[in-house]
Each structure stands twice: as C-alpha cells, then as structure tokens.
Amino acid sequence: TVSLPATLEEIGYSAFSSTAIKEIVIPASVTTLDTSIFHDCEKLVKVTLNEAITEIPQEMFDGCHALTDINFPASLEKIGAEAFSGCYALDSVTFAEGFKEIGTDAFSNSGVKNVNLPASFTTLGNGAFRGCGLTGITVAEGNTAYESKNNCFINKTDKSIAMAFEGAAIPTDGSVEKIGDGAFAGAGYLTELVIPSNIVAIGADAFHGSSITSVSIPSS
C-alpha cells in the first residue's frame, strides 16, 4: 500500500507504472491526474478514487491484470482511451448519474461482463469493450442516446447497433437501420444471422473476426 499525503494536488505521467503496488488511495486534495499513472501495475488489486475526480485519463490502469476493486465516484464524467485495457480481473462496472463518456478501447480485453450506464450517458468510443465477452449492457430509463434491446446495444441517434451480445436478434420495430462499425466483431458465439429488411447499411468491420458461417441478407 502506498500512502499519499493529504496535501498532494497532482500525479504526473506514468508516476507508478510497472511497480509492484497493490493498493492505492487517491486523497481528496488531488485534482489533476495525468495519463498512464498505473500502467502495467500487474499486482494492483484495489483503488480508491476521491469524490472530486471527473475523469480517469488515458491508459491510467492499462495492464493492471489483478485489479478487482475500484470505486467510480459520483463526480466521474469520463473514462479515457484504454484506461482499463487488459484489466482481466475486473468483471462488472456501474456508473452514477452524471457519467457521460467511455473512450476508445477503454475496457478492451478486460474481464468486464456486465455494464450499467446512467441516463446521462452519451458517448461510447470505438472498441470500448472489444474482447471482453460482455453478456449485456443495462441502460437507465430516460437515456436519450442509447438503449438495450434484443441483446443489442443501440445508438438512438443514428439508429445503429453499436454492440451485440450472445443471443442477439436485430430488432425489426424501426429502432435500428444500421449495423454499426465492429458491432459483431470478434463474436465467437455468432454462427448465423438473419439481417432484416429494415437494415439499410452495414458498417466497417461489422463482423470482423466473428465465427459467422451463414448470413441472410435482404434483397433490398
């Protein structure tokens, strides 16, 4: 365990990266966090963030394979790119109302299986949960940007499937018109899929690396 003074205000780039630190408490005095602070701290298990932090920066916990216990404070609004990439032991994440954005590859190749997003959430970066084996994303009622339906995570703005999970069936109720970039990428569970006539576009890498062997595409 590392004890930081109550007078500390800033932690710089890669400050504790590749160390054997196991537990850390970020004191309330800290208001500035740089990137990659705990990068490749493979023995880090527990992190306590203060209730003033609004952003977890890029690659902050990238490669922290043993991380299982971290609080996401009510003040948190954004998680940066690759912030938790490779956090194999992290299995579930829940964010409070006010949280808005998850960056590119933020939780890629982590152990996260379940995600709970508030009504305030607006932005999901490309590949945010790539390689996680997610079983689903729960979206709070009242969210105007996203919804979960038929095991699909749907972007309401452009009516696209942003991500799909095991057992996914493309909705035919008009809520979806596009299969988004990488929506089914790496889907080992997927062997066949029926694409309904309401789908007018399929995005880049939509099925890249999946196990699909049969697909039915509408004549339109």
C-alpha positions in Angstrom: 0.0 0.0 0.0 1.2 3.5 -0.9 0.2 6.4 1.4 -0.1 9.7 -0.3 -0.2 13.0 1.7 -3.4 15.0 2.1 -1.6 18.0 0.5 -1.0 16.3 -2.8 -2.6 18.0 -5.7 -1.2 16.4 -8.9 0.0 13.0 -10.0 2.2 13.0 -13.2 2.6 10.8 -16.3 3.4 7.2 -15.6 4.2 8.0 -11.9 3.7 4.5 -10.6 3.8 2.5 -13.8 5.3 -1.0 -13.8 5.6 -1.1 -10.0 4.5 -3.8 -7.5 2.0 -1.5 -5.8 -1.1 -3.5 -4.5 -3.4 -0.8 -3.1 -3.7 3.0 -3.5 -6.0 5.7 -2.1 -6.1 8.9 -4.1 -6.6 11.7 -1.5 -9.3 14.4 -1.7 -6.6 17.0 -2.4 -5.7 15.5 -5.8 -7.4 17.3 -8.7 -5.0 16.6 -11.6 -4.3 13.2 -13.0 -2.0 12.6 -16.0 -2.1 9.6 -18.3 -0.7 6.1 -17.7 -0.2 6.6 -14.0 -0.6 2.9 -13.0 0.2 1.4 -16.4 1.3 -2.2 -16.1 1.0 -2.4 -12.3 0.2 -6.1 -12.5 -0.2 -6.6 -8.8 -2.6 -3.6 -8.2 -5.8 -5.0 -6.7 -7.6 -2.1 -5.0 -8.0 1.6 -5.9 -10.0 4.2 -4.0 -10.6 7.4 -6.0 -11.7 10.6 -4.4 -15.1 12.1 -4.9 -13.8 15.1 -6.9 -12.3 13.2 -9.8 -14.2 13.9 -13.1 -12.0 11.9 -15.5 -10.0 8.7 -15.4 -7.3 9.6 -18.0 -6.0 7.5 -20.9 -4.2 4.3 -20.0 -4.4 5.1 -16.3 -4.9 1.4 -15.3 -3.9 -0.2 -18.6 -2.4 -3.7 -17.9 -3.5 -3.8 -14.3 -4.3 -7.5 -14.6 -5.2 -8.1 -10.9 -7.5 -5.1 -10.4 -10.8 -6.2 -8.9 -11.8 -3.4 -6.6 -12.3 0.2 -7.8 -14.9 2.8 -7.0 -16.3 5.0 -9.7 -17.2 8.3 -7.8 -20.4 10.2 -8.4 -18.3 13.0 -9.8 -16.9 10.9 -12.6 -17.9 12.0 -16.1 -15.4 10.4 -18.5 -13.1 7.4 -18.9 -10.3 7.9 -21.3 -9.0 5.6 -24.1 -7.5 2.3 -22.9 -8.0 3.3 -19.3 -8.8 -0.2 -18.2 -7.5 -2.2 -21.2 -6.2 -5.6 -20.1 -7.8 -5.5 -16.6 -8.6 -9.2 -16.7 -10.0 -9.4 -13.2 -12.4 -6.6 -13.4 -15.9 -8.1 -14.0 -18.6 -5.5 -13.6 -18.8 -1.7 -13.8 -21.6 0.6 -12.7 -21.6 4.4 -13.2 -23.7 7.0 -11.4 -26.0 9.6 -12.9 -23.8 12.4 -14.4 -21.4 10.0 -16.1 -21.2 10.7 -19.9 -18.4 9.1 -21.9 -16.3 5.9 -22.3 -13.3 6.3 -24.6 -11.9 4.2 -27.4 -10.8 0.7 -26.2 -11.4 1.9 -22.6 -12.1 -1.7 -21.3 -10.8 -3.7 -24.2 -9.6 -7.2 -23.4 -10.7 -6.8 -19.8 -12.8 -9.2 -17.8 -15.9 -7.0 -17.8 -19.1 -8.9 -18.3 -21.8 -6.5 -17.1 -22.1 -2.8 -17.5 -24.6 -0.4 -16.0 -25.0 3.0 -17.6 -27.0 6.0 -16.3 -29.5 8.2 -18.2 -26.8 10.8 -18.6 -24.5 8.6 -20.7 -24.0 10.0 -24.3 -20.8 8.7 -25.9 -19.3 5.2 -26.4 -15.9 5.1 -28.1 -15.0 2.5 -30.8 -13.9 -0.8 -29.3 -14.7 0.3 -25.8 -15.5 -3.3 -24.7 -13.7 -5.2 -27.5 -12.6 -8.7 -26.5 -14.5 -8.6 -23.2 -17.1 -11.3 -23.7 -19.8 -8.9 -22.4 -23.1 -10.5 -21.6 -25.0 -7.2 -21.7 -25.3 -3.5 -21.1 -28.0 -2.1 -18.9 -29.1 1.4 -19.7 -31.1 3.5 -17.3 -34.6 4.6 -18.3 -34.6 8.1 -19.7 -31.4 7.8 -21.6 -31.9 9.7 -24.9 -28.7 8.4 -26.6 -28.7 4.6 -26.1 -31.0 1.7 -25.3 -30.6 -2.0 -24.9 -33.0 -4.3 -26.9 -32.8 -7.9 -28.1 -29.3 -8.2 -26.6 -28.2 -5.3 -28.8 -26.8 -2.0 -27.6 -28.4 0.6 -29.8 -27.4 4.1 -30.7 -30.7 6.0 -30.9 -29.2 9.0 -32.7 -28.3 7.1 -35.9 -30.4 4.0 -35.2 -27.4 1.7 -35.3 -26.4 -1.4 -33.4 -23.3 -0.2 -31.5 -22.6 -3.6 -29.9 -24.3 -7.0 -29.9 -24.1 -9.8 -27.3 -24.8 -13.6 -27.3 -28.4 -14.3 -28.3 -28.7 -11.0 -30.3 -31.5 -10.6 -32.7 -31.7 -7.5 -34.9 -34.8 -5.5 -33.9 -37.5 -5.1 -36.6 -39.5 -2.4 -34.9 -37.9 0.6 -36.6 -35.4 1.3 -33.8 -32.5 0.1 -36.0 -31.5 0.8 -39.6 -27.7 0.1 -39.5 -25.3 -2.4 -38.1 -22.6 -0.2 -36.7 -18.8 -0.4 -37.1 -17.5 -3.5 -35.3 -20.9 -4.3 -33.8 -20.4 -8.1 -34.0 -16.6 -8.0 -34.3 -15.0 -11.0 -32.5 -18.3 -12.6 -31.7 -17.3 -16.2 -31.2 -20.9 -17.1 -30.3 -22.2 -16.0 -33.7 -22.6 -18.7 -36.4 -25.6 -17.4 -38.3 -27.7 -14.3 -38.6 -30.7 -13.0 -40.3 -30.5 -9.4 -41.4 -34.0 -8.0 -41.7 -35.2 -5.6 -44.4 -35.1 -2.6 -42.1 -31.3 -2.6 -42.2 -30.0 -0.3 -44.9 -26.3 -0.2 -44.0 -23.6 -2.4 -42.6 -20.6 -0.6 -41.0 -16.8 -1.3 -41.3 -15.5 -4.4 -39.6 -19.1 -5.2 -38.5 -18.4 -9.0 -38.4 -14.6 -8.9 -38.4 -13.2 -11.9 -36.6 -16.6 -13.4 -35.7 -17.5 -17.1 -36.1 -20.3 -16.4 -38.5 -20.8 -19.1 -41.2 -24.2 -18.2 -42.6 -25.9 -14.8 -43.2 -29.2 -14.0 -44.8 -29.2 -10.6 -46.5 -32.5 -9.0 -47.7 -32.9 -8.4 -51.4 -33.3 -4.7 -50.8 
